[in-house]
Amino acid sequence: MVRTLIALLLSLLAFPAFAQTTPAPKPPVRVAIVTSVGSFTIEMDDRAPISSRNFLRYVDQKRLDGITFYRVVKVQDNFGFVQFGVRGAPRRVLPPIAHEPTTQTGIRHTDMTLSLPRFAPGTAGGDFTIVVGDQPSFDADPSKPGDNLGYAAFAHVVEGREVVIKIFDAPNSPTATDQGYYKGEIPQAPVTIISARRVTAP
């Protein structure tokens, strides 16, 4: 009986010490994007660690400063996507990363999701897409033949959606192309990213 009481007292004394040493959960990582038409904030999703770390490398090394939103695809009102990034510029681009399909991460291309455009899986790097409206066609779909791995989703716009919509709604040139591609999808006045910096989540 005495031994049981002593063991109980010791366990009660040890509990506060254990509680004090339990680390608090880390707040989500956020990045503030300041553009020539306003600012918005994105939040990393830790379910896609490779893709999130890749984006943060571009942020921390200031490789996104001065780049533009170079492509806007408007399927209909409030449905399409915008793209920005380094476009393979030798002084800005970092090595490509392993692909994280949505079937692996569980992140879906809902409205204001950021993901990595690519060619073959594992070729994505310094270009990024923000979807306007839910876009399940960007998700991985094992039921489809061929390359069915979709884009790697890794973050969401959590503040400033109206700025992304402003970029999306601005007029495109009817004739401009990017090396012969994207006719009708090139903004007449591309929006510039002034800075991209980590910020403290509330």
C-alpha positions as CSV (number, residue, x, y, z in Angstrom):
1,M,0.0,0.0,0.0
2,V,2.8,2.4,1.0
3,R,4.7,1.6,-2.2
4,T,1.6,2.3,-4.3
5,L,1.1,5.7,-2.6
6,I,4.7,6.6,-3.1
7,A,4.6,5.6,-6.8
8,L,1.4,7.7,-7.2
9,L,3.0,10.8,-5.6
10,L,6.1,10.4,-7.8
11,S,4.0,10.2,-10.9
12,L,2.0,13.3,-9.9
13,L,5.3,15.2,-9.3
14,A,6.7,14.2,-12.6
15,F,3.7,15.2,-14.6
16,P,4.2,19.0,-14.4
17,A,7.8,18.6,-15.5
18,F,6.7,16.6,-18.4
19,A,4.1,19.1,-19.4
20,Q,6.6,21.9,-19.3
21,T,9.0,20.1,-21.6
22,T,6.4,19.2,-24.2
23,P,7.1,21.6,-27.2
24,A,4.4,23.8,-28.3
25,P,3.2,23.2,-31.9
26,K,5.0,25.3,-34.4
27,P,2.9,28.1,-36.0
28,P,2.4,27.7,-39.8
29,V,4.9,29.4,-42.0
30,R,3.5,32.4,-43.9
31,V,4.9,34.6,-46.7
32,A,3.7,38.1,-47.6
33,I,3.9,38.8,-51.3
34,V,4.0,42.6,-52.1
35,T,3.1,43.3,-55.7
36,S,2.7,46.4,-57.8
37,V,-1.1,46.2,-57.4
38,G,-1.3,45.2,-53.7
39,S,-0.3,42.5,-51.2
40,F,-1.4,39.0,-50.3
41,T,-0.3,36.4,-47.8
42,I,0.2,32.7,-48.3
43,E,0.5,29.9,-45.8
44,M,2.6,26.8,-46.3
45,D,1.0,23.4,-45.8
46,D,3.4,21.0,-44.0
47,R,1.8,18.0,-45.7
48,A,4.0,18.9,-48.7
49,P,7.4,19.5,-47.1
50,I,9.5,19.2,-50.3
51,S,7.4,21.7,-52.3
52,S,7.1,24.1,-49.3
53,R,10.8,24.1,-48.7
54,N,11.4,24.7,-52.3
55,F,9.2,27.8,-52.3
56,L,10.8,29.1,-49.1
57,R,14.3,28.8,-50.6
58,Y,13.2,31.2,-53.4
59,V,11.7,33.5,-50.8
60,D,14.6,33.5,-48.4
61,Q,17.2,34.0,-51.2
62,K,15.0,36.8,-52.6
63,R,14.8,35.1,-56.0
64,L,11.2,36.2,-56.4
65,D,11.9,39.9,-56.0
66,G,11.3,41.7,-59.3
67,I,9.7,38.8,-61.2
68,T,6.2,39.0,-62.8
69,F,2.9,37.3,-63.1
70,Y,3.6,36.3,-66.7
71,R,0.5,34.1,-67.5
72,V,-3.2,34.4,-66.7
73,V,-5.6,31.7,-67.9
74,K,-9.3,32.8,-67.8
75,V,-11.7,30.0,-68.4
76,Q,-14.6,32.0,-67.1
77,D,-15.4,34.5,-64.4
78,N,-13.6,33.5,-61.2
79,F,-12.3,30.3,-62.7
80,G,-8.8,29.8,-64.1
81,F,-5.3,30.4,-62.8
82,V,-2.3,32.8,-62.6
83,Q,1.3,32.0,-62.9
84,F,4.5,33.7,-61.7
85,G,8.1,32.6,-61.3
86,V,11.7,32.8,-62.5
87,R,10.9,31.2,-65.9
88,G,14.3,29.3,-66.0
89,A,16.4,32.4,-65.6
90,P,19.9,31.0,-65.0
91,R,20.7,33.5,-62.1
92,R,17.4,32.8,-60.3
93,V,16.4,29.1,-60.9
94,L,17.3,26.4,-58.4
95,P,17.6,22.7,-59.2
96,P,14.2,20.9,-59.7
97,I,12.7,18.9,-56.9
98,A,10.9,15.6,-56.4
99,H,7.2,15.6,-57.2
100,E,4.6,15.4,-54.3
101,P,1.3,14.3,-55.9
102,T,-1.9,15.3,-54.2
103,T,-2.7,11.6,-53.7
104,Q,0.3,11.5,-51.4
105,T,-0.2,14.9,-49.6
106,G,-3.9,15.0,-49.4
107,I,-3.9,18.7,-50.5
108,R,-6.5,19.5,-53.1
109,H,-6.5,22.3,-55.7
110,T,-9.3,24.3,-54.1
111,D,-9.7,28.1,-54.6
112,M,-6.5,30.0,-54.0
113,T,-4.2,26.9,-53.8
114,L,-0.6,27.3,-54.8
115,S,1.1,24.5,-56.7
116,L,4.1,23.8,-59.0
117,P,3.6,23.7,-62.8
118,R,5.9,21.2,-64.4
119,F,6.7,19.1,-67.5
120,A,7.6,15.5,-66.4
121,P,7.2,14.7,-62.7
122,G,10.4,15.9,-60.9
123,T,11.0,18.9,-63.2
124,A,9.3,21.6,-61.2
125,G,11.3,24.4,-59.7
126,G,10.9,28.2,-59.6
127,D,7.5,28.7,-61.2
128,F,4.2,28.7,-59.3
129,T,0.4,28.6,-60.0
130,I,-2.4,30.0,-58.0
131,V,-5.8,28.6,-58.9
132,V,-8.9,30.7,-59.0
133,G,-11.9,28.5,-58.2
134,D,-11.7,24.8,-57.3
135,Q,-9.6,22.9,-59.9
136,P,-9.7,19.2,-59.4
137,S,-8.2,18.7,-62.8
138,F,-4.9,19.8,-61.4
139,D,-5.0,17.0,-58.8
140,A,-3.4,13.6,-59.3
141,D,-5.8,11.0,-60.8
142,P,-4.5,7.4,-60.9
143,S,-7.6,6.4,-62.9
144,K,-6.3,8.3,-65.9
145,P,-3.7,6.9,-68.3
146,G,-0.2,8.2,-68.8
147,D,1.2,11.0,-66.6
148,N,-1.7,11.3,-64.1
149,L,0.2,12.8,-61.2
150,G,-1.0,16.4,-61.5
151,Y,0.6,19.4,-60.0
152,A,2.1,19.5,-56.5
153,A,-0.1,21.6,-54.2
154,F,1.7,23.1,-51.2
155,A,0.1,26.3,-49.9
156,H,-2.9,28.6,-49.9
157,V,-3.6,32.3,-50.1
158,V,-5.0,33.2,-46.6
159,E,-5.2,37.0,-46.9
160,G,-5.5,39.3,-49.9
161,R,-7.6,37.1,-52.2
162,E,-8.9,40.4,-53.8
163,V,-5.4,41.2,-55.0
164,V,-5.0,37.8,-56.8
165,I,-8.4,38.4,-58.4
166,K,-7.2,41.9,-59.5
167,I,-4.3,40.2,-61.3
168,F,-6.6,37.6,-62.7
169,D,-9.2,40.1,-64.0
170,A,-6.7,42.5,-65.7
171,P,-6.8,42.4,-69.5
172,N,-4.6,40.0,-71.5
173,S,-3.0,40.8,-74.8
174,P,-4.8,39.1,-77.7
175,T,-1.6,38.7,-79.7
176,A,1.4,38.4,-77.4
177,T,3.1,35.1,-76.8
178,D,5.9,33.7,-74.7
179,Q,8.3,32.2,-77.3
180,G,5.3,31.2,-79.4
181,Y,3.2,29.8,-76.5
182,Y,0.3,31.1,-74.3
183,K,-1.3,33.3,-77.0
184,G,-4.2,35.2,-75.4
185,E,-2.8,34.4,-71.9
186,I,-0.1,37.1,-71.6
187,P,-1.1,40.1,-69.4
188,Q,-1.0,43.5,-71.2
189,A,0.7,45.0,-68.1
190,P,2.3,42.2,-66.1
191,V,2.2,42.6,-62.3
192,T,5.6,42.7,-60.6
193,I,6.4,41.1,-57.3
194,I,8.2,43.8,-55.3
195,S,9.1,41.5,-52.4
196,A,8.3,38.1,-50.9
197,R,9.2,37.7,-47.2
198,R,8.3,35.4,-44.3
199,V,6.0,36.8,-41.8
200,T,4.8,35.7,-38.3
201,A,1.5,33.9,-38.4
202,P,-1.2,35.3,-36.0
